[in-house]
């Protein structure tokens, strides 16, 4: 005896709304429809890609408010398709689950839930289920940030798109993302972290602006981690982009990028070096020209370094950056490092081997002492929000208030 897959019956209450949702929005086709008479309830079959559903206006068939699960091989692709249709009554997101699925839940106009799921993919695991990264602790933070880029890419209205992020994040990246959220009492969610998302978009825009200067045709991304700007941003055709990071990062990253078959949109060069040691010599050996202006990005880096390491890094940067070179970095103040409401979050980072260490009270004055003319923008300010920062922004210079800023500077 062989049993086939059952065909669910969902109650509908309005024919026009049912057609709008199932046919126009979800893309199902009407296979057949039936009425016992012209003025009697409708019964019809709809299908898409082998998925068959019966819809019924008949009172005795079922009640509204049911739920069905529909497996798909590409929930992200379906999400992109539906998001582009701008259906007025549904803007779904994708949620990763502890039982190793990625799910998109839609509710039809009659209260029936359709849960589209993809099995066997990386998910945001509970802290107790966190996958162990094969990278060093700092490298694992790069997977965490990549996981956030994946969630932003899959959101209904992303601030940027990174098609490589989910693969680069891996299970370890999503596990760390879930653990960090749990540390401050946030649930697992398909929504991206606003801070990480704003930071990524801010420096995307800043780098694009920096290379509009035709003299800047070298970009250096320090502690590049799982960064994919060489692939996902448009660059001048003669631009050279150097990614600098440790061996373990590139040993993990390069095979994954290679399997995508995608080519970078610039001359991308990998520089294997530890930024806490001698790194400028490998950069020069890779073709960096210190006599030409460059754009140097140190995103999500210095907060994890000791003060002496930061001083050494800035000295090395200034040593290879000629006048008019550009620098971008993010900085925290001491109040953020000491904030009690972030204590569980900071402990989680410290336990993972990535404690916060470095803070600056006056970024512009501090950078001026190292040869950079800087302008700092507080997270949440008009230039650094993109409509995403949900919290109030304290007035500039407010004492003892935790704050993060994004900095752009020029070598003088």
C-alpha positions as CSV (number, residue, x, y, z in Angstrom):
1,X,0.0,0.0,0.0
2,X,1.3,3.5,-0.9
3,X,-0.1,6.7,0.5
4,X,0.3,10.0,-1.4
5,X,0.8,13.4,0.1
6,X,-2.5,14.9,1.5
7,X,-4.1,17.9,-0.1
8,X,-4.9,20.6,2.5
9,X,-8.3,22.4,2.3
10,X,-8.2,26.0,3.5
11,X,-11.4,28.0,4.2
12,X,-11.8,31.3,2.2
13,X,-14.4,33.9,2.8
14,X,-14.0,36.3,-0.2
15,X,-13.3,35.1,-3.7
16,X,-11.6,38.3,-4.9
17,X,-9.3,38.5,-1.9
18,X,-8.4,34.8,-2.3
19,X,-7.5,35.3,-6.0
20,X,-5.4,38.3,-5.1
21,X,-3.5,36.5,-2.4
22,X,-3.0,33.0,-3.9
23,X,-2.8,33.8,-7.6
24,X,-1.5,37.4,-7.9
25,X,0.8,37.4,-4.9
26,X,1.9,33.8,-4.2
27,X,1.9,32.9,-7.9
28,X,-0.3,29.8,-7.7
29,X,-2.3,28.8,-10.8
30,X,-6.0,27.9,-10.7
31,X,-6.2,24.3,-12.0
32,X,-10.0,24.1,-11.8
33,X,-12.9,25.5,-9.9
34,X,-16.4,24.3,-9.1
35,X,-19.8,25.6,-7.9
36,X,-23.0,23.6,-7.6
37,X,-24.8,26.7,-8.9
38,X,-23.8,30.2,-9.9
39,X,-24.9,31.7,-6.6
40,X,-23.4,29.0,-4.4
41,X,-20.0,28.8,-2.7
42,X,-16.8,28.3,-4.7
43,X,-14.4,25.3,-4.4
44,X,-11.1,25.4,-6.4
45,X,-7.7,23.8,-6.7
46,X,-4.6,25.9,-7.0
47,X,-1.0,24.7,-7.5
48,X,2.5,25.9,-7.9
49,X,5.6,23.8,-8.5
50,X,3.9,20.6,-7.4
51,X,2.3,22.1,-4.3
52,X,-1.5,21.6,-4.4
53,X,-4.0,23.4,-2.2
54,X,-7.8,23.3,-2.2
55,X,-9.6,26.5,-1.3
56,X,-13.2,26.3,-0.2
57,X,-16.0,28.7,0.6
58,X,-18.2,25.9,1.9
59,X,-18.9,26.2,5.6
60,X,-18.8,22.5,6.3
61,X,-15.4,21.8,4.7
62,X,-13.2,23.5,7.4
63,X,-12.8,26.6,9.5
64,X,-10.5,29.5,8.7
65,X,-7.4,29.9,10.9
66,X,-5.7,26.7,9.8
67,X,-2.0,26.2,9.1
68,X,0.1,24.3,6.6
69,X,3.8,23.8,6.1
70,X,5.2,23.8,2.6
71,X,8.8,22.8,2.0
72,X,10.8,24.7,-0.6
73,X,14.4,24.4,-1.8
74,X,15.0,28.1,-1.9
75,X,13.1,30.1,0.8
76,X,15.3,33.1,0.2
77,X,14.5,33.2,-3.5
78,X,10.8,32.9,-2.8
79,X,11.1,35.7,-0.3
80,X,12.8,38.0,-2.8
81,X,10.2,37.2,-5.4
82,X,7.3,38.0,-3.0
83,X,9.0,41.1,-1.6
84,X,9.3,42.6,-5.1
85,X,5.5,42.3,-5.6
86,X,4.9,44.8,-2.7
87,X,1.7,43.1,-1.6
88,X,-0.1,45.5,0.6
89,X,-1.1,43.1,3.4
90,X,2.0,41.0,3.8
91,X,5.7,41.9,4.1
92,X,7.2,38.6,5.4
93,X,10.6,38.0,6.8
94,X,12.7,34.8,7.1
95,X,13.4,33.3,10.5
96,X,16.0,30.7,11.3
97,X,15.0,28.1,13.9
98,X,16.8,25.9,16.4
99,X,15.5,22.8,14.6
100,X,17.6,23.7,11.6
101,X,15.1,25.3,9.2
102,X,14.7,28.7,7.6
103,X,11.0,29.7,7.6
104,X,8.8,32.3,6.1
105,X,5.3,32.6,7.5
106,X,2.4,34.2,5.6
107,X,-1.1,34.7,6.8
108,X,-3.8,34.8,4.1
109,X,-6.8,37.2,4.3
110,X,-8.8,34.6,6.2
111,X,-6.4,33.8,9.0
112,X,-4.8,30.7,7.5
113,X,-1.1,30.4,7.9
114,X,1.2,29.2,5.2
115,X,4.7,28.3,6.5
116,X,7.3,28.0,3.7
117,X,10.4,26.3,5.0
118,X,13.8,25.2,3.8
119,X,15.3,22.3,5.7
120,X,18.9,21.5,6.6
121,X,20.4,25.0,6.3
122,X,22.4,27.0,8.9
123,X,20.2,28.6,11.5
124,X,20.4,30.9,14.4
125,X,21.0,28.4,17.1
126,X,20.3,28.8,20.8
127,X,23.4,29.5,22.8
128,X,23.5,25.9,24.1
129,X,23.4,24.6,20.6
130,X,26.1,27.0,19.3
131,X,28.3,25.5,16.6
132,X,32.0,25.8,17.2
133,X,33.9,28.0,14.7
134,X,37.1,26.7,13.1
135,X,38.5,30.2,13.2
136,X,40.2,32.2,15.9
137,X,37.9,34.2,18.2
138,X,38.4,37.4,16.2
139,X,37.7,35.4,13.0
140,X,34.5,34.1,14.5
141,X,33.3,37.7,15.0
142,X,33.6,38.1,11.2
143,X,31.2,35.1,10.7
144,X,28.8,36.8,13.2
145,X,28.8,40.0,11.1
146,X,28.4,38.0,7.9
147,X,25.3,36.3,9.5
148,X,23.9,39.7,10.1
149,X,24.5,40.7,6.5
150,X,22.7,37.6,5.4
151,X,19.6,38.6,7.4
152,X,19.7,42.1,6.1
153,X,20.0,40.8,2.5
154,X,17.0,38.6,3.0
155,X,14.9,41.4,4.6
156,X,12.0,43.0,2.6
157,X,13.8,46.3,2.1
158,X,17.5,45.7,2.6
159,X,20.0,48.5,2.9
160,X,22.5,46.5,1.0
161,X,22.7,43.0,-0.6
162,X,25.4,40.4,0.1
163,X,24.6,37.2,-1.7
164,X,27.8,35.5,-0.2
165,X,27.0,36.3,3.4
166,X,25.0,33.3,4.4
167,X,27.6,30.8,3.1
168,X,30.5,32.7,4.7
169,X,28.6,33.0,8.1
170,X,28.1,29.2,8.3
171,X,26.5,27.7,11.4
172,X,29.1,29.2,13.7
173,X,28.2,32.8,12.5
174,X,24.5,32.3,13.1
175,X,25.1,30.6,16.4
176,X,27.1,33.5,17.6
177,X,24.5,36.0,16.4
178,X,21.9,34.1,18.4
179,X,24.1,33.9,21.4
180,X,24.8,37.6,21.3
181,X,21.1,38.5,21.1
182,X,20.3,36.1,23.9
183,X,22.9,37.8,26.1
184,X,20.9,41.1,26.1
185,X,17.5,39.4,26.2
186,X,16.5,39.6,22.5
187,X,14.8,36.6,20.9
188,X,16.1,34.8,17.8
189,X,14.7,36.6,14.8
190,X,15.1,37.1,11.1
191,X,15.6,40.9,11.7
192,X,19.1,42.1,11.3
193,X,20.9,44.0,14.1
194,X,20.4,47.7,13.4
195,X,23.9,48.7,14.6
196,X,25.8,46.2,12.4
197,X,23.5,46.9,9.4
198,X,23.9,50.7,9.7
199,X,27.7,50.3,10.1
200,X,28.0,48.2,7.0
201,X,25.9,50.6,4.9
202,X,27.7,53.7,6.2
203,X,31.1,52.4,5.2
204,X,29.8,51.1,1.9
205,X,28.7,54.7,1.1
206,X,31.9,56.2,2.6
207,X,34.2,54.0,0.5
208,X,32.2,54.7,-2.7
209,X,32.5,58.4,-2.0
210,X,36.3,58.1,-1.3
211,X,37.1,56.5,-4.6
212,X,35.2,59.1,-6.5
213,X,38.4,61.0,-6.2
214,X,40.2,59.8,-9.3
215,X,43.5,59.8,-7.5
216,X,42.3,57.1,-5.0
217,X,42.6,53.8,-6.8
218,X,43.9,51.7,-3.8
219,X,41.6,50.4,-1.1
220,X,42.9,48.5,1.9
221,X,40.4,46.6,4.2
222,X,42.1,45.8,7.4
223,X,40.9,42.7,9.4
224,X,38.7,42.0,6.3
225,X,37.2,38.9,7.7
226,X,34.2,37.8,5.7
227,X,34.0,41.2,3.8
228,X,32.8,40.9,0.2
229,X,32.9,44.5,-0.9
230,X,35.3,43.5,-3.7
231,X,32.4,41.4,-5.1
232,X,29.3,43.3,-4.2
233,X,30.1,47.0,-4.8
234,X,30.7,48.7,-8.1
235,X,34.3,49.9,-8.4
236,X,36.3,52.0,-10.9
237,X,37.7,49.5,-13.4
238,X,41.3,50.3,-12.5
239,X,40.9,50.0,-8.7
240,X,43.0,47.6,-6.6
241,X,41.5,46.3,-3.4
242,X,43.7,44.7,-0.7
243,X,42.1,42.5,1.9
244,X,44.4,42.1,5.0
245,X,43.7,39.3,7.5
246,X,45.2,36.2,9.1
247,X,45.8,32.8,7.5
248,X,42.8,31.1,9.3
249,X,40.4,33.7,7.8
250,X,41.5,33.2,4.2
251,X,41.9,29.5,4.6
252,X,38.1,29.4,5.5
253,X,36.9,32.2,3.2
254,X,38.7,31.6,-0.2
255,X,37.4,28.1,-0.9
256,X,33.8,29.3,-0.2
257,X,34.1,32.2,-2.5
258,X,35.7,30.0,-5.1
259,X,32.8,27.7,-5.2
260,X,30.4,30.6,-6.1
261,X,32.1,31.0,-9.4
262,X,31.8,34.8,-9.1
263,X,34.6,37.2,-10.0
264,X,35.4,40.4,-8.0
265,X,34.5,43.7,-9.6
266,X,38.0,45.0,-9.1
267,X,41.6,43.8,-8.8
268,X,41.3,42.0,-5.5
269,X,44.5,40.9,-3.7
270,X,44.6,38.8,-0.6
271,X,47.3,39.8,2.0
272,X,47.9,37.3,4.7
273,X,49.1,39.2,7.8
274,X,48.4,39.6,11.5
275,X,47.7,43.3,12.2
276,X,49.2,43.1,15.7
277,X,52.5,42.2,14.1
278,X,54.3,43.4,11.0
279,X,51.7,43.7,8.2
280,X,52.9,46.6,6.0
281,X,55.6,44.5,4.4
282,X,53.2,41.9,3.0
283,X,50.9,44.7,1.8
284,X,53.8,46.4,-0.1
285,X,54.8,43.0,-1.5
286,X,51.2,42.6,-2.8
287,X,51.6,45.8,-4.9
288,X,50.4,48.6,-2.6
289,X,52.0,51.9,-3.6
290,X,52.6,54.2,-0.6
291,X,53.2,57.1,-3.0
292,X,49.6,57.1,-4.2
293,X,46.6,58.1,-2.1
294,X,44.6,55.2,-0.7
295,X,41.4,54.4,1.2
296,X,41.9,52.4,4.3
297,X,39.0,50.8,6.2
298,X,39.4,49.5,9.8
299,X,35.8,48.5,10.5
300,X,34.9,46.6,13.7
301,X,38.5,46.3,14.6
302,X,40.1,48.6,17.2
303,X,37.6,48.0,20.0
304,X,39.2,44.5,20.3
305,X,42.8,45.8,20.5
306,X,44.9,47.0,23.4
307,X,45.8,50.7,23.5
308,X,49.5,50.0,22.5
309,X,48.3,47.8,19.6
310,X,46.0,50.6,18.4
311,X,48.8,53.1,18.5
312,X,51.1,50.8,16.6
313,X,48.4,50.2,14.0
314,X,47.8,53.9,13.5
315,X,51.5,54.5,13.2
316,X,51.8,51.8,10.6
317,X,48.8,53.1,8.6
318,X,50.2,56.7,8.6
319,X,53.6,55.3,7.5
320,X,52.1,53.9,4.3
321,X,49.3,56.5,3.7
322,X,50.4,59.5,1.8
323,X,48.8,62.9,2.1
324,X,45.1,63.0,1.1
325,X,44.7,59.3,1.8
326,X,41.3,58.4,3.4
327,X,40.6,56.4,6.6
328,X,37.4,55.0,7.9
329,X,36.9,53.3,11.3
330,X,34.4,53.0,14.1
331,X,35.1,53.9,17.7
332,X,33.4,53.5,21.1
333,X,33.7,55.7,24.2
334,X,34.6,54.5,27.7
335,X,31.0,54.8,28.9
336,X,30.0,52.1,26.4
337,X,32.8,49.8,27.5
338,X,31.6,50.3,31.1
339,X,27.8,50.3,30.5
340,X,26.2,47.9,33.0
341,X,23.2,47.2,30.7
342,X,25.7,45.6,28.3
343,X,27.5,43.5,30.9
344,X,26.0,40.1,29.7
345,X,26.8,41.1,26.1
346,X,30.4,42.0,26.9
347,X,30.8,38.9,29.1
348,X,29.6,36.7,26.1
349,X,32.3,38.4,23.9
350,X,35.0,37.9,26.6
351,X,34.0,34.3,27.0
352,X,34.3,33.8,23.3
353,X,37.9,35.3,23.4
354,X,36.9,38.7,22.0
355,X,36.7,41.2,24.9
356,X,36.2,44.9,24.3
357,X,39.4,46.8,25.2
358,X,39.8,50.1,23.5
359,X,37.8,53.4,23.8
360,X,38.3,57.0,22.8
361,X,36.5,60.1,24.2
362,X,37.4,62.6,21.5
363,X,38.1,60.8,18.2
364,X,38.8,63.9,16.2
365,X,41.5,65.2,18.6
366,X,42.9,61.7,19.1
367,X,43.3,61.1,15.4
368,X,44.8,64.6,14.8
369,X,47.6,63.6,17.1
370,X,48.3,60.7,14.7
371,X,48.3,62.7,11.5
372,X,44.7,62.5,10.5
373,X,42.1,65.2,10.0
374,X,38.9,63.5,11.1
375,X,35.2,64.0,11.4
376,X,33.2,61.7,13.7
377,X,29.4,61.0,13.3
378,X,27.5,59.5,16.2
379,X,25.5,56.3,15.5
380,X,21.9,57.4,15.0
381,X,22.7,60.9,13.7
382,X,21.0,61.8,10.4
383,X,24.1,60.6,8.4
384,X,24.2,57.3,10.3
385,X,20.7,56.0,10.7
386,X,19.1,55.2,7.3
387,X,15.8,55.1,9.2
388,X,17.0,52.0,11.2
389,X,18.3,53.3,14.5
390,X,15.4,52.8,17.0
391,X,16.9,54.6,20.0
392,X,17.2,58.3,21.0
393,X,20.5,60.0,20.2
394,X,22.1,62.0,23.0
395,X,23.3,65.5,22.2
396,X,26.9,65.7,21.1
397,X,29.3,66.0,24.0
398,X,26.9,64.6,26.6
399,X,29.0,63.3,29.5
400,X,29.0,59.6,30.6
401,X,26.7,58.5,27.9
402,X,27.5,55.3,26.0
403,X,28.2,56.1,22.4
404,X,29.6,54.7,19.2
405,X,30.8,56.8,16.3
406,X,31.8,56.3,12.7
407,X,34.9,58.3,11.6
408,X,36.2,59.4,8.3
409,X,39.6,61.1,8.1
410,X,42.2,62.4,5.7
411,X,46.0,62.1,6.1
412,X,47.6,65.5,6.5
